[in-house]
């Protein structure tokens, strides 16, 4: 009668226990401590409210802190990113980027969690009305007929 090969059985049992032990994080047992993970720059709404167009890079750095991402290819763009993962696994993310021209703040883009103050709102250019131009392009006869109500 042949005995079972014990080293293989022991190795298999150890591998099974190891696999079950690492699987505990997947099951999320109650009472297991989970850490809060914060990464990036904490930028509050009050900080965003202090920004003004035309501020220098030095002034923006004073208000918001050092940017998380300083693009080596574009020195006029600063990115601020914040990520928070609570112990239950829910992730919150916020982002802001600032654009500069000639060392002056020209544009700020923020994620939905922030509201931009009025002085940072992008100025939308409305196209000019075509009605005065239409009158110039029409001939005199057409203008006369419009004026006569024909």
Backbone as numpy.savetxt, mean C-alpha at the origin, in Angstrom:
# Nx Ny Nz CAx CAy CAz Cx Cy Cz
11.71 -69.12 12.31 10.90 -67.95 12.31 11.77 -66.70 12.31
11.39 -65.79 11.46 12.19 -64.59 11.29 11.63 -63.45 12.13
12.51 -62.69 12.82 12.08 -61.56 13.65 11.96 -60.32 12.77
11.02 -59.42 13.11 10.91 -58.18 12.33 12.17 -57.34 12.49
12.48 -56.64 11.46 13.69 -55.83 11.44 13.45 -54.59 12.32
14.02 -54.53 13.49 13.78 -53.49 14.49 14.32 -52.11 14.10
15.47 -51.96 13.50 15.95 -50.60 13.19 15.00 -49.84 12.25
14.43 -50.52 11.27 13.51 -49.85 10.36 12.23 -49.47 11.06
11.75 -50.31 11.95 10.54 -50.03 12.70 10.75 -48.84 13.63
11.89 -48.76 14.27 12.21 -47.65 15.16 12.34 -46.35 14.36
12.98 -46.42 13.22 13.13 -45.24 12.37 11.77 -44.76 11.87
10.90 -45.66 11.48 9.56 -45.30 11.03 8.75 -44.66 12.16
8.84 -45.23 13.36 8.11 -44.68 14.51 8.61 -43.27 14.85
9.91 -43.06 14.78 10.47 -41.74 15.08 10.02 -40.72 14.03
10.00 -41.11 12.76 9.55 -40.21 11.70 8.07 -39.87 11.85
7.25 -40.85 12.25 5.82 -40.61 12.44 5.60 -39.65 13.60
6.33 -39.84 14.71 6.20 -38.94 15.85 6.65 -37.52 15.49
7.70 -37.40 14.73 8.18 -36.10 14.30 7.14 -35.40 13.42
6.53 -36.13 12.51 5.51 -35.56 11.63 4.29 -35.12 12.43
3.88 -35.92 13.40 2.74 -35.54 14.23 3.06 -34.35 15.12
4.30 -34.26 15.59 4.70 -33.15 16.45 4.73 -31.83 15.71
5.15 -31.83 14.46 5.19 -30.59 13.69 3.80 -30.20 13.20
2.91 -31.14 13.14 1.55 -30.86 12.70 0.72 -30.15 13.74
1.20 -29.99 14.95 0.43 -29.33 16.00 0.15 -27.87 15.67
1.04 -27.23 14.97 0.80 -25.83 14.63 -0.36 -25.72 13.64
-0.60 -26.72 12.86 -1.72 -26.71 11.93 -3.05 -26.87 12.66
-3.06 -27.66 13.72 -4.29 -27.93 14.45 -4.72 -26.75 15.34
-3.80 -25.87 15.69 -4.06 -24.69 16.50 -4.72 -25.05 17.82
-3.98 -25.75 18.64 -4.46 -26.14 19.95 -4.71 -24.91 20.81
-5.78 -24.93 21.61 -6.03 -23.78 22.48 -4.95 -23.68 23.55
-4.64 -22.46 23.92 -3.65 -22.24 24.95 -2.23 -22.15 24.45
-2.01 -22.39 23.18 -0.66 -22.28 22.62 -0.40 -20.81 22.32
0.71 -20.30 22.80 1.03 -18.88 22.64 1.39 -18.58 21.19
0.80 -17.55 20.66 1.11 -17.08 19.31 1.54 -15.63 19.40
2.58 -15.31 18.68 3.13 -13.96 18.77 2.44 -13.03 17.78
2.46 -11.74 18.11 2.00 -10.70 17.21 3.19 -10.26 16.37
3.00 -10.18 15.07 4.10 -9.83 14.18 3.82 -8.46 13.56
4.70 -7.51 13.82 4.61 -6.19 13.22 5.86 -5.96 12.38
5.65 -5.48 11.17 6.79 -5.21 10.29 6.56 -3.89 9.58
7.62 -3.14 9.40 7.55 -1.92 8.61 7.45 -0.67 9.45
7.00 0.41 8.80 6.88 1.72 9.42 5.45 1.92 9.93
5.32 2.32 11.17 4.02 2.69 11.70 3.75 4.13 11.29
2.80 4.32 10.39 2.43 5.65 9.92 0.97 5.87 10.31
0.72 6.88 11.13 -0.63 7.16 11.60 -1.28 8.22 10.72
-2.60 8.37 10.89 -3.33 9.39 10.14 -2.83 10.79 10.51
-2.45 10.98 11.77 -1.94 12.28 12.19 -0.65 12.63 11.45
0.18 11.63 11.19 1.41 11.87 10.43 1.09 12.26 9.00
0.12 11.58 8.40 -0.27 11.89 7.02 -0.84 13.31 6.95
-1.60 13.71 7.99 -2.18 15.06 8.01 -1.13 16.15 8.08
0.05 15.85 8.57 1.12 16.86 8.67 1.85 17.09 7.35
1.67 16.19 6.39 2.36 16.34 5.10 1.78 17.50 4.31
2.64 18.20 3.59 2.23 19.29 2.71 3.05 19.21 1.43
2.42 19.59 0.32 3.14 19.64 -0.94 4.28 20.64 -0.83
5.41 20.32 -1.42 6.55 21.22 -1.41 7.49 20.99 -0.24
7.15 20.06 0.66 8.07 19.77 1.77 9.34 19.14 1.22
10.45 19.37 1.88 11.71 18.77 1.45 11.77 17.33 1.93
12.72 16.58 1.38 12.90 15.19 1.81 13.22 15.11 3.30
13.99 16.06 3.75 14.37 16.08 5.16 13.14 16.29 6.06
12.23 17.16 5.66 11.03 17.41 6.42 10.10 16.19 6.41
9.98 15.53 5.26 9.15 14.33 5.18 9.74 13.22 6.04
11.05 13.09 6.03 11.71 12.08 6.86 11.47 12.38 8.35
11.43 13.65 8.71 11.17 14.03 10.10 9.74 13.65 10.50
8.77 13.83 9.60 7.36 13.55 9.90 7.07 12.05 9.88
7.52 11.35 8.84 7.16 9.94 8.65 8.22 8.95 9.12
9.44 9.40 9.29 10.52 8.49 9.64 11.25 8.04 8.39
12.23 7.19 8.59 13.02 6.67 7.48 12.17 5.73 6.64
12.17 5.87 5.33 11.35 4.98 4.50 11.83 3.54 4.59
10.88 2.63 4.54 11.21 1.21 4.59 11.95 0.79 3.33
11.49 1.30 2.19 12.11 0.95 0.91 12.62 2.23 0.27
13.91 2.33 0.13 14.53 3.45 -0.57 15.04 2.88 -1.89
14.28 3.11 -2.94 14.55 2.51 -4.25 15.91 2.97 -4.78
16.83 2.03 -5.03 18.15 2.43 -5.54 18.11 2.94 -6.98
17.04 2.62 -7.70 16.94 3.05 -9.09 16.16 4.35 -9.23
15.37 4.70 -8.22 14.59 5.94 -8.26 14.69 6.58 -6.88
15.62 7.52 -6.74 15.85 8.16 -5.44 14.75 9.14 -5.07
13.84 9.39 -5.99 12.77 10.34 -5.72 11.47 9.65 -5.31
11.51 8.36 -4.99 10.33 7.64 -4.51 10.67 6.97 -3.19
9.85 7.25 -2.19 10.01 6.63 -0.88 8.77 5.82 -0.56
8.96 4.56 -0.15 7.86 3.68 0.19 7.83 3.40 1.68
6.65 3.54 2.25 6.41 3.20 3.65 5.37 2.09 3.67
5.70 0.98 4.29 4.82 -0.18 4.32 4.72 -0.69 5.76
3.53 -1.07 6.17 3.31 -1.60 7.51 2.44 -2.84 7.42
2.86 -3.87 8.11 2.11 -5.12 8.15 1.97 -5.57 9.60
0.78 -6.03 9.95 0.49 -6.48 11.32 -0.27 -7.79 11.23
0.24 -8.83 11.86 -0.43 -10.12 11.91 -0.78 -10.39 13.36
-2.08 -10.46 13.66 -2.49 -10.70 15.04 -2.38 -12.19 15.37
-2.51 -12.55 16.64 -2.34 -13.96 17.02 -3.32 -14.92 16.35
-4.44 -14.46 15.88 -5.40 -15.33 15.20 -5.06 -15.52 13.72
-4.05 -14.81 13.23 -3.62 -14.96 11.85 -4.17 -13.92 10.89
-4.98 -12.98 11.38 -5.52 -11.93 10.52 -4.43 -10.92 10.21
-4.29 -10.55 8.94 -3.23 -9.64 8.50 -3.83 -8.29 8.14
-3.20 -7.23 8.62 -3.55 -5.86 8.27 -2.35 -5.24 7.58
-2.61 -4.54 6.47 -1.52 -3.93 5.72 -1.87 -2.49 5.38
-0.88 -1.62 5.47 -1.03 -0.23 5.08 0.19 0.17 4.27
-0.02 1.04 3.30 1.13 1.48 2.51 0.97 2.94 2.14
2.09 3.57 1.92 2.15 4.97 1.51 3.41 5.13 0.69
3.32 5.85 -0.41 4.56 6.21 -1.09 4.53 7.69 -1.42
5.71 8.27 -1.38 5.88 9.70 -1.62 6.81 9.88 -2.81
6.47 10.81 -3.69 7.30 11.13 -4.86 7.82 12.56 -4.72
9.06 12.73 -5.12 9.73 14.03 -5.02 10.24 14.45 -6.39
10.29 15.74 -6.60 10.98 16.33 -7.75 11.79 17.50 -7.24
13.08 17.51 -7.55 13.98 18.58 -7.09 13.92 18.75 -5.58
13.92 17.63 -4.87 13.91 17.61 -3.40 12.63 18.19 -2.79
11.54 18.26 -3.57 10.26 18.77 -3.08 9.20 17.68 -3.22
8.35 17.52 -2.22 7.26 16.54 -2.25 6.24 16.97 -3.30
5.98 16.09 -4.26 5.03 16.43 -5.32 3.80 15.54 -5.35
3.90 14.33 -4.80 2.77 13.40 -4.86 2.83 12.44 -3.69
1.66 12.13 -3.13 1.56 11.14 -2.06 0.44 10.19 -2.42
0.72 8.90 -2.39 -0.30 7.88 -2.66 -0.42 7.03 -1.40
-1.66 6.84 -0.92 -1.87 6.08 0.32 -2.86 4.95 0.07
-2.80 3.93 0.93 -3.77 2.84 0.85 -5.11 3.32 1.41
-6.12 2.50 1.30 -7.49 2.89 1.64 -7.68 3.22 3.12
-6.78 2.79 3.99 -6.95 3.03 5.42 -6.72 4.49 5.80
-6.04 5.23 4.95 -5.74 6.63 5.22 -6.64 7.53 4.38
-6.82 8.75 4.85 -7.47 9.76 4.03 -6.49 10.91 3.85
-6.36 11.35 2.61 -5.45 12.46 2.32 -6.12 13.78 2.68
-5.38 14.69 3.31 -5.94 16.02 3.55 -6.12 16.77 2.23
-6.90 17.83 2.28 -7.23 18.59 1.06 -5.99 19.08 0.32
-4.96 19.50 1.06 -3.78 20.06 0.39 -2.97 19.00 -0.34
-3.25 17.72 -0.11 -2.53 16.65 -0.82 -3.39 15.97 -1.87
-4.66 16.36 -1.98 -5.53 15.76 -2.98 -5.02 16.09 -4.37
-5.01 15.11 -5.28 -4.55 15.43 -6.64 -5.51 16.41 -7.31
-4.93 17.35 -7.99 -5.72 18.35 -8.71 -6.17 17.76 -10.04
-7.47 17.61 -10.20 -8.00 17.06 -11.44 -8.26 18.20 -12.42
-7.75 18.06 -13.59 -7.96 19.08 -14.61 -9.22 18.70 -15.39
-10.19 19.60 -15.41 -11.41 19.34 -16.17 -11.19 19.83 -17.59
-11.61 19.04 -18.54 -11.42 19.47 -19.92 -12.28 20.70 -20.20
-11.78 21.61 -21.00 -12.56 22.82 -21.31 -13.82 22.46 -22.09
-14.83 23.25 -21.90 -16.09 23.02 -22.61 -15.89 23.30 -24.10
-16.52 22.50 -24.92 -16.37 22.65 -26.37 -17.36 23.65 -26.97
-18.30 24.14 -26.17 -19.34 25.00 -26.73 -18.79 26.30 -27.34
-17.90 27.03 -26.68 -17.38 28.23 -27.36 -16.61 27.88 -28.63
-15.89 26.77 -28.61 -15.14 26.37 -29.80 -16.06 25.99 -30.94
-17.21 25.41 -30.62 -18.15 25.02 -31.67 -18.63 26.26 -32.43
-18.86 27.32 -31.70 -19.33 28.54 -32.35 -18.26 29.11 -33.27
-17.00 29.02 -32.88 -15.92 29.54 -33.72 -15.76 28.71 -34.98
-15.97 27.39 -34.87 -15.76 26.53 -36.02 -16.89 26.60 -37.03
-18.07 27.01 -36.60 -19.19 27.10 -37.53 -19.03 28.32 -38.45
-19.58 28.18 -39.57 -19.56 29.32 -40.50 -20.54 30.40 -40.05
-20.48 31.55 -40.71 -21.36 32.66 -40.36 -22.81 32.31 -40.62
-23.07 31.56 -41.68 -24.45 31.20 -42.00 -25.05 30.34 -40.90
-24.27 29.39 -40.38 -24.79 28.53 -39.33 -25.03 29.32 -38.05
-24.14 30.27 -37.75 -24.32 31.09 -36.54 -25.57 31.95 -36.68
-25.79 32.50 -37.89 -26.98 33.34 -38.13 -28.25 32.53 -37.97
-28.23 31.26 -38.47 -29.44 30.44 -38.37 -29.73 30.04 -36.92
-28.66 29.84 -36.13 -28.84 29.51 -34.72 -29.40 30.74 -33.98
-28.87 31.90 -34.30 -29.32 33.12 -33.65 -30.78 33.42 -34.02
-31.19 33.11 -35.25 -32.55 33.37 -35.69 -33.51 32.31 -35.16
-32.97 31.23 -34.60 -33.84 30.18 -34.05 -34.32 29.21 -35.09
-33.64 29.09 -36.20 -34.05 28.18 -37.26 -33.52 26.80 -37.03
